[in-house]
Amino acid sequence: MTVIKSGETAKRSGLYVEVGHGGGKVKRALYAQVRQGDTLPELKPFTVTIEHKGDKKTRTRQHHWKLVK
């Protein structure tokens, strides 16, 4: 499985689906029909707060694209 960051150039034509930063499924995922050499659409970054043993940390995450078909 190859995940591609948003804004990069598509190496193959086809239908791309939005996946999580680790490659997993996303609820209400976006789809994009892209031709070879086109730039994949930008996906908005989001912030998550992680709490562990009383410490809170915030991390910025961004979803990626995966070729479906």
Secondary structure, DSSP 8 states (H G I E B T S, - for coil): --EE-TTSB-SS-EEEEEE-TTS---TT--EEEE-TT-B------EEEEEEETTEEEEEEE--EEEE--
